[in-house]
Amino acid sequence: MKDRINLIDEVRGVCIILVVVYHLFYSMTMVFSMEAFYEIFAVMRIWQPILPAMFILISGISFQLSRNNVKRGLILLLISAAITLILWIFMPKQIIWFGILHFLAVMNIGFGLIKKYIDKIPAVFGLIIFAFLFILTYNVHRGYLGIEGIWSFKLPEALYQTDLTAPIGFYTENFRSTDYNPLLPWMFMFLIGTILGRYAKNLPESLKKTHIRPLAFIGRHTLIIYLVHQPVIIGALYLFTGKF
């Protein structure tokens, strides 16, 4: 990555640490049924949606600072497909059909191909429109546009008759995925990040420097940590409890 901004790595490092902690409690409660941790996990689920939002926003910013986004997207697509296949074979109850890696793969490929057109959108206009569209489509998976209690529009039930459209945000009642970040609404969060990323290079040098080296190191190796932390957690809990 050119003009690396270590502050972004540090924020990403904090995010992946929180993800690891969240998945630790998820595994203890939802996989190994350790009842002593149910209440803690219930509290943690309140802020869980913030984590993918942070990752996606940072990924959008990094998109503007990186080269070979399409190539990176293709690599992520292969990795995410492999994760789905492995879970389908060995842990079908924990299957991931369109998680954050799938989402980032599609976004890096798709918007890597049309980056020059995205960059022509005026920044202020883009931020307003994409923020509005994110809010508008946030409840698509619940069957409506808008915000319940303020303004909402019920979407046709015909959109929710197949799981083939789950990557977009439309799926049947039987659809299950332990990690799920559909294009609607998350593509608009990513696009907000790409607009903010236009100005990242102009940040003060004090923000580009490393402030907390361990966090920066963790942030630069987020993908590896994301890939290995769940098997490590599952293996450790299996050894600790003796059951699965």
TIZA-197883 format. One record per atom (N, C-alpha, C): z, x, y; residue in one letter. Coordinates in steps of 0.2 Angstrom, whole numbers, plus 5000, padded with zeros to 4 digits. Each point is the difference from the previous one (the first is absolute). Example, Ala and Ser with C-alpha at 12.3 -4.5 7.8 and 13.67 -1.06 7.14 Angstrom:
% residues 2
503950664972a 500049965006a 500050045006a 499649985005s 500150045006s 500349965005s 
//
This chain:
% residues 244
500050044994m 500049965006m 500050045006m 499649995005k 499950045006k 500549975005k 500350055004d 500549985005d 500649964997d 500250034995r 500649974996r 500649985005r 500249944999i 500649985004i 500649994996i 500450055000n 500650004995n 500549945001n 500049975006l 500449945001l 499849954995l 499349994999i 499849954995i 500250024993i 500050064998d 500250024994d 500849984999d 500450015005e 500749995000e 500149934999e 499749955004v 500049934999v 499849984993v 499550034998r 499749984993r 500650024995r 500350065001g 500550024996g 500649964999g 500249975006v 500549955000v 499849944996v 499449985001c 499849944997c 500050014992c 499750054998i 500050014992i 500750014997i 500550035004i 500650004998i 500349934999i 499949955005l 500249934999l 499749974995l 499350014998v 499749974995v 500350024993v 500250074999v 500350024994v 500649974999v 500449995006v 500749974999v 499949924998v 499549975003y 499949934999y 499849994992y 499550044998h 499850004993h 500550024995h 500550045002l 500650014996l 500449944999l 500149965005f 500449944999f 499649954997f 499450005001y 499549954997y 500050014992y 500050064998s 500050024993s 500649984997s 500650025003m 500749994998m 500149924999m 499749965004t 500249935000t 499449964996t 499450015002m 499449964997m 499850024993m 500150074999v 499750034994v 500650004995v 500650035002f 500550024995f 500649955001f 499949955004s 500549945001s 500750035001s 500150055004m 500750025002m 500349965005m 500449954998e 500249945004e 500450035006e 500350065000a 500550025005a 499650025006a 499350015000f 499650015006f 499649955002f 500149944998y 499649945002y 500149985007y 500650005003e 500149995007e 499750055004e 500150064999i 499750055004i 499350005000i 499649984995f 499350005000f 499849945003f 500449945000a 499849945004a 500050025007a 500450045003v 500150025007v 499450045001v 499850054996m 499450045001m 499449975000m 499949944997r 499449965000r 499849985007r 500549995004i 499949975007i 499550055004i 500150064999w 499650055004w 499550034996w 499949984994q 499450034996q 499449995003q 499849955003p 499349995003p 499950055006p 500550035003i 499950055005i 499750064998i 500250024993l 499750074998l 499350004999l 499649954997p 499350004999p 499750005007p 500349965005a 499750005007a 500050075003a 500650044999m 500050065003m 499550054997m 499950004993f 499650044997f 499349995002f 499849935000i 499349985002i 499850025007i 500549995005l 499950025007l 499950075000l 500450044997i 500050085000i 499350024997i 499849964995s 499450024997s 499449995004s 500049945004g 499549995005g 500050055005g 500650035003i 500050055005i 499750064997i 500250024994s 499850064996s 499250004999s 499749944999f 499349994999f 499650035005f 500350005006q 499650025006q 500150085001q 500550034996l 500150075001l 499750044994l 499749964995s 499850034993s 499350005000s 499850054995r 499350004998r 499949974993r 499449994998n 499849984993n 500549944998n 500049955005n 500449944998n 499749964994n 499350005000v 499749964994v 500250044993v 499950075000k 500250034994k 500849994999k 500450005005r 500749994998r 500149934997r 499649955003g 500049934997g 499850004993g 499550034998l 499850004993l 500550034996l 500350065002i 500650034996i 500549954999i 500249965005l 500649955000l 499849954995l 499349985001l 499849944995l 500150024993l 499850064998l 500150024993l 500750014998l 500450025005i 500750014998i 500349934999i 499949955005s 500349935000s 499749974994s 499450014998a 499749964994a 500450034993a 500150075000a 500450034995a 500749974999a 500349995006i 500749975000i 500049934997i 499549965002t 500049934997t 499850004993t 499650054998l 499950004992l 500650024996l 500350055003i 500650034996i 500649945000i 500149975006l 500549955000l 499849944995l 499349985000w 499849954996w 500150014993w 500050074998i 500050014993i 500850014998i 500450035004f 500750024998f 500549965003f 499949975006m 500549965004m 499649945003m 499749954996p 499749955003p 500449955004p 500650004999k 500449965005k 500150035007k 499850065001q 500150035006q 499350025003q 499549964998i 499350025001i 499950005008i 499550045002i 499850005007i 499349995001i 499849955003w 499349985000w 499650025007w 500450005005f 499750025006f 500650025005f 500350064998g 500550025004g 499850055006g 500550035003i 499850045006i 499550054999i 500050034994l 499550064999l 499349974999l 499949944997h 499449964999h 499749995007h 500549975004f 499849985007f 499850065004f 500450055000l 499850065004l 499350034998l 499950004993a 499350024998a 499449965003a 500149934999v 499549965003v 499950015008v 500550015003m 500050005007m 499750075002m 500250054997n 499750075001n 499250004999n 499849974994i 499350004999i 499649955005i 500349945000g 499649955004g 500050025008g 500550025002f 500050015008f 499850085001f 500050044995g 499850065001g 499250005001g 499749954997l 499349995000l 499849975007l 500449965003i 499949975007i 500450025005i 500350065000k 500450035005k 499750005007k 499450025000k 499750015007k 499949935003k 500049954996y 500049935004y 500749985002y 500550014996i 500749995002i 500250035006i 499850075001d 500250045005d 499749975007d 499549964999k 499749975006k 500449945003k 500449984996i 500449945003i 500550025005i 500049975006p 500550025005p 500750004998p 500450055001a 500750014997a 500449945001a 500149985007v 500549945001v 499749944997v 499449985000f 499749944997f 500150014993f 499950054997g 500150014992g 500749994998g 500550035004l 500749994998l 500249935001l 499849965005i 500149935001i 499749964994i 499450014999i 499649964995i 500350014993i 500150064998f 500350024993f 500749984999f 500450005006a 500749984999a 500049924999a 499649975004f 499949934999f 499849984993f 499550034998l 499749994993l 500550014995l 500450055001f 500550024995f 500549944999f 500349985006i 500449945000i 499749944997i 499449995002l 499649944998l 500049994993l 499850064996t 499950004993t 500650024996t 500650015003y 500550034996y 500249954995y 499949945000n 500349954995n 499449974996n 499450045000v 499549984996v 500249994993v 500450044997h 500250004993h 500449944999h 500349975005r 500449944999r 499549945001r 499450015002g 499649945000g 499849975007g 500250045005y 499949985007y 499950055005y 499749995006l 499950045005l 500549995005l 500250055004g 500549995006g 500750014998g 500549975004i 500750014998i 500349935000i 500349994994e 500449944998e 500549985006e 500049945002g 500449985005g 499850005007g 499550055001i 499750015007i 499349975000i 499550024996w 499449984999w 499750024993w 499749964996s 499850024994s 499449954998s 499550034996f 499549974997f 499950014993f 500049944996k 500050014993k 499350024997k 500050054996l 499350024997l 499849964994l 499449994999p 499749964994p 500350034994p 500249954995e 500350024994e 499450044996e 499449985001a 499550044996a 500050075001a 500350035005l 500050075001l 500550034995l 500449964997y 500650034996y 499949984992y 499450004998q 499849974993q 499950064995q 499950065003t 499950064996t 500450065002t 500250054996d 500350065002d 499550055002d 499449994999l 499550055002l 500050025007l 500249955004t 500150015007t 500750025003t 500450024995a 500750035002a 499950065004a 499550045000p 500050065004p 499949975008p 499749955001i 500049975006i 500649975003i 500349964995g 500749975002g 500049934997g 499549984996f 500049934997f 500150014992f 500549964998y 500150014992y 500349934998y 500050004993t 500349944997t 500750014999t 500449944998e 500750004999e 500250054995e 499650024995n 500150044995n 500050085001n 499750015006f 499950075002f 500750045001f 500050064997r 500650045000r 499850075002r 500450035004s 499950075002s 500650035003s 500350054997t 500650035003t 499950045006t 499450025002d 499950035006d 499349965003d 500049975005y 499549965002y 499850015008y 499550025002n 499850015007n 499349985001n 499849945000p 499349975001p 499750025007p 499449995000l 499650025006l 500249965006l 500249934999l 500349965005l 500749994998l 500450025005p 499950025007p 500050085001p 500150044995w 500150075001w 499550045003w 499449984999m 499450035003m 500150015008m 500349955003f 500050005007f 500650055002f 500550004996m 500550055001m 499750075000m 499650024995f 499650065000f 499650015006f 499649955002l 499650015006l 500450015006l 500649975001i 500450025005i 500150075000i 500250034994g 500150075000g 499450045002g 499449984998t 499450045002t 499950005007t 500249955004i 500050005007i 500550055003i 500649994998l 500550055002l 499950074998l 499650014995g 499850074998g 499650035004g 499649965004r 499550035005r 500450055005r 500649985002y 500450035005y 500550054997y 500150014993a 500550044997a 499950075002a 499350025000k 499950075002k 500350025007k 500149955004n 500250025007n 500849995001n 500350004994l 500750005001l 500350065002l 500650005003p 500350075003p 500150044994p 499950075001e 500150054995e 500749994997e 500549985003s 500749994998s 500049964994s 499549955000l 500049954994l 499650024994l 499650055002k 499550034994k 500450054996k 500550035003k 500450054997k 500549974994k 500250044996t 500449984994t 500750005003t 500449944999h 500749995002h 500550014994h 499849974995i 500450004994i 499650024994i 500050064998r 499550034995r 500049964994r 500649994997p 500049964993p 499649945001p 500149965005l 499749935001l 499250025001l 499850055003a 499350015001a 499750024994a 500450044996f 499750024993f 499949944996f 500549964999i 500049944996i 499449955003i 499950005006g 499549965003g 499350024998g 499950075000r 499450034998r 499849994992r 500549984996h 499949994993h 500249934998h 499949955004t 500149934999t 499749984994t 499450014999l 499649974994l 500350034994l 500150064999i 500350034994i 500749974998i 500449995006i 500649974999i 500049934998i 499549965003y 499949934998y 499849994993y 499650054997l 499750004993l 500550014995l 500550055002v 500550024995v 500649975000v 500249975006h 500749985000h 500249944996h 499549954999q 500249954995q 500150024993q 499550044997p 500250024993p 500650045000p 500250045005v 500650045000v 500649955000v 500049955004i 500549955001i 500149964993i 499449984997i 500149964994i 500250054994i 499850065000g 500250044995g 500850025001g 500250015006a 500750025001a 500549944998a 499749945002l 500449944999l 500049984992l 499550024997y 500049994992y 500550044997y 500050075002l 500550044997l 500749985002l 500149975006f 500749995002f 500249934996f 499649955000t 500249944997t 499850004992t 499550034998g 499950004993g 499649944998g 499749965005k 499749944998k 499450005005k 499549954998f 499449995004f 499849934999f 
//
